[in-house]
Amino acid sequence: MQAIKKILKSDGAKAVISYLAAGYIWLVYRSSRWQVINGTAPHSLMAEGKPFILAFWHGRLLMMPISVKRKTPVNVMISHHGDGEIIARTIKHWGQESIRGSATKGAQAAIKQMLKALKRGEVAVITPDGPRGPRMRAQEGVVRLAAMSALPVFPVSYSTTRGKLLGSWDRFFVAAPFSRGVVTWGDAIHVPRRDEDGAFERARLQIEDSLTTITRTADDTCGRETVEPESRDKVVKPHKKAAGA
């Protein structure tokens, strides 16, 4: 067992796994029929080369690469946890870049890199409940990134008629090929530059509620039972320097 774990942690194994993962995403995408709901605004920004912040729940990470138009410069905040390198390599096969950092490690450096990417006119991608949860509860990093950049947050989610929910903390959804799929966008959420009268907390809840709503919409459209957020009692109170990833 230890030998297997050691092999899986090797650079060669990560290269193979990421290549297979990228190929699987392509298979699901190409073999399925996709519908986009409420995507006009973010698609227009991508077509015009304008930056924005894209947010999705960690459990809907698998098909994230298909939510953006081809050749759109994308930077995804990916944590330093064990699977981070595989995820970074997987999206690299899709032409997307990664910025390493999370709420627990490398937060400030990652936020600075994300801000630089946005200033270059690129899209910044963040999972507000990553890397370890609580599931479907937004941390404050996405709010601070939006406030500092003065750019809108567009929530996005997806579902397919065929697939499997894993028993992981985020109830990771593995879409299956030959499905009917839907990518659902939320409306733009604008965060004020200053945290006055609880503005940041209201924005955080707005992002959280939008992501949960569009995930339910996607699951309902595909006839699937949706995933419920973890209890708010499990949510860790945000720290001033935290940055969800």
N, C-alpha and C positions, 0 to 999 in steps of 0.2 A: 504493500500500500504506500509506504514511504517512497519507494522507487518510482511509483506512478506519479505521485505528487511532485517529485523532483523533476521528472520528465515534462510534466505539464507546465512547470514554471520556467522551463528552458526557453531561450530565445527562439529556437527552431520551432518548438511546439506552438508558441504564441503566434508565430508567422503563419503556420498552417491553419490554426484555428481561426485567425482573423480572416484569412483568405476564404475559407469555407463559409464563414459567417456572412461575409460580403456577397458571396455567390448565392447563399440562401435568400438573402434580402432581394437580390435581383430576381431569383426564381419566383418568389412570392409576388413581387411587383409585376413581372411580365406575364405571369400565368393567371392573374386575377383581374377583375373588372373594378375600376376605381371611380368613386364619386367624390367630388370636393364640395364641401358645404361652407359658405360664407368666406371664400378665399379671395374675393376680388381685391380687397384692400392690400393684404400682404403680397399678393401676386403682382400687383401694380408697382409696389415699392421695389420688389425684386427686379422687375422688368426695367425700371428706371435706374437701378443701381443705387438705391437709397438704403441706408442702414436702419435696422430696428432690432429689438430683442425678441427672440423666439423662446417660448417656455412650454415645456411639456412634462408630464409626470414620469418619473423614473421607470415605472412599470410599462410605459408605452414607448420605450426607447428603440425597440427593434426596427421599426419602419420609419424612424425619424428622417433618415436620408431622403426619402421620397417626398417629404413635405415641402422641400424647397426646389425651385427651378434649377435645371442643369446649368452649370457654369456660374451659379451664384456663389460668391466667396463666403464661406461659412466657417465660424470658429466655435467649437463646442467646448464648454468647460467640463473637464473630466477629472475626477478625483484621483488621488494617488493610491487608492485601494487596489487589492489584488487583480481585479478584472479590468482596471483602468487602461492598462497597456494594450490589452486585446481590443477593447472598445476603440481606443485611439487608432490602432492599426486598421480596424475594420472600416471606420469612416474614411480613413485615408484612401482606401480603395475606391471610395465614392467621390474622391476629390475634395474632401472636407478636412479642415485642420482642427487640431485639438489644442486647448490651453489647459495645463494641468493645475489643479487646485480645488479646494473644497472648503466647507465651513470649518473643518478641523485641521487642515494643513495647507499652507500656501495660499490662504485666502486673499490677502492684500495684493500679493504679486499677480495672482490670477485676475483680480478685478482690474488692476492697472493694464494688463495685457488686453483684456476685453474692451476697455475704454479706448485703447489705441486702435483696435480692430474696427470699432464703431466709427472712430474719427476718419479711418481710411475708407469709410463707406461700405463696410462689410456687415454681415449679419452675425450677431452674437447669440449663442444658444446655451440655455441653462435649464437644469432640472431642479425646480425649487424645493423638492422633497429629497433630493439626493445628498450624499451618497448612501445614507443609511436610514433615512426616515426621520420622523414618523411618516407612514405612507399617506400620500395625498394631502399633506399639510405643508404649506409654503413656508420656507424659511425667509429671512429678511434680505438675503443677498441679492435676489432679483429686484427687490424694491430699491435698494441702494444703487445698484447698477443703473436702473432707469432714472433715478433722481440725479445722479451724477452726470449722466449722458444727455438728459433732457430728451430722450427718445422713447417712443411707445413700446409697450410690451404686447405681443400678440400670442395668446395661448393657442395651442394646437393639440389635437389628439387623434387617435385612429382606432378602428376596430375592423374585424373581418368576420364573415359568417362561419369560417372554419378556423380553428386554432385551439390553443390550450393555455389555461392559466396555471402558472407554476405556484408552488407553495412557499415561495420566497417572501421576504418581508414586504416587498413592493407588489406582490402578486403579479409578477412579470408575465406579460401576455405574448405568447409565441404564435404569430399568425401562420396559417398553413397555406400552401399553394392552392391554386384553382378555387379561389374564394371570390366572394363579392365584398369589396372593401370600401371604406369611407374614411376620408380625412376631413376632420371638422375643425374649423377655426373659430376662435372667439373674437369679439370686437376689440379694437385697440384700447389699451389701458394706459392712461397718462399719469405719471407720478410727479407731484410738485417737487421743486428743487429743495424746499425746506420742510422739515418735519414739524409743522405747526398744528396744534390742536389735534394731535393723533393722526395726521395725514398719512404717515407711512403705514401705520397699522391698518387703516381703512384700505389703503392700496393693496397691502398684503392679502387681506381678506377678499378683496375684489378679484385678485389674481387667482387665489385659491378656489373661490366659488366658481369662477369662469371655467377653470380647468376641470373641476368636478362635473359641472353642467355639460360641457361639450363631450367629455368622456362618456357620460350617460347617454347623450344624444347619439354618439357613434355606436355604442353598444345596442341601444334600442333600435337604431336603423338596421343593424345587422342581426337583430333577433337574439342577442346574447344577454345573459344576466350580467349586470355591471358590478364593478368592485366598489366597495364602500371605503371611505377614508377611516383611518384609525381614530380612536377617541381623542378628543381635544385634551383630555387629561394626560395623555402621553406626550403632548407637545412640549418640547424644551423651550423655556423662555429665551427669546433671542438676546444675544450679546451685542453690544454696540459695534464690535468689529467683526461680527459673523458675516459669512457670505455663502448662502446656500448654493450647492452645486451638485 
